Amino acid sequence: VYLPQDMLASENVSNEDILNLQSSDGYRRVVRKVADRAGELLAEAEIGKSTLPGLGPLFVQIIVELYRGYLIKLKQLDYDNLNAEGERVKISTLQKIAASGNAIYATYSPFSETSAK
């Protein structure tokens, strides 16, 4: 289980609950905290990308855009990625293409706040 064990314990969520796809309010709170922290780290990566040479800023921005897509989907599920079908949070091919386009714009557009300029 790839969630912080201390956070799960503080919410009385066991690894067994997760492996049995048993969601709870506590589980959703843990996932939300982890997702919020991931969003903060993505913002830091976006700021720091301009220090990279060559295509580095573009590659970082593509990753940022893709993972933001995952975080949006997770939020739409109310941070409950456990369900009877075992469906994982995923984004479509079209969303991936759009994320790449957004990354190009964010990296190279003179109008973008995160442009590598």
Secondary structure, DSSP 8 states (H G I E B T S, - for coil): --S-HHHHHHTT--HHHHHTT---HHHHHHHHHHHHHHHHHHHHHHHHGGGS-TTHHHHHHHHHHHHHHHHHHHHHTTT----TT-------HHHHHHHHHHHHHHHH-TT-TT---
